[in-house]
Amino acid sequence: MVTTENKTPKEVQKEQVVDVVDVNVEKEKKKKKPIRQSVGAIVIDPETNKILMLSSRKSEGAYRLPRGDCDENESHEDAVKRVLLEEAGVEVDDVSKRVGTYTEANKKGKIVGHHWFFQVTSTKLLDSWPALDRKRVWFTIEEAVAASADRHISRLALNSCSSLQ
C-alpha cells in the first residue's frame, strides 16, 4: 500500500492526475475497436440454380455461405474474390452484382460491422485451395435458407438474391 504521508500535496496531486490519465488511456483503447468490414458470396450454379455452401469450422454438420473479412485498403470486390479463392476454392473473374449491404449492431445498438454480399455465377472450381478442410456442397435455395436459420445476415442476403426468386 502506498502512503501519502511523506509526500507534498503537489506530489500527491501529480500521482492522482497520472492515475486518471492512465484510466482514460485504457478507456480510449477499448473504445477504438474498428467496425468490422466483411464480404460474403452467393455462388450460384447457372445450370442447376443451386447455391454453394461450405462446411462450418465451428459447428459440425452445419453449412455456411462463403464469408470473410476485408483486408485493409482492399475493395469489396477484390475481397470477395480473395475470400472465395481462399475459403471455397472458387476462382471468379467478375463480381458485379451486389445483393446487399448489411449493418450489424450489438445489443446496445452500436454498429459493429458492415457486410457486403455479392452474387456470383461465372466461376471456376479449383481442385486445391488453402481451406481444403472445408467441404463444398450445393444447396437449393430452400435448403440454403434453412441452413442459414441462425445467420441473420446470410438469410437476408439469400432472400434478396434476385436470381433465386
Disulfide bonds with the S-S distance in Angstrom:
none
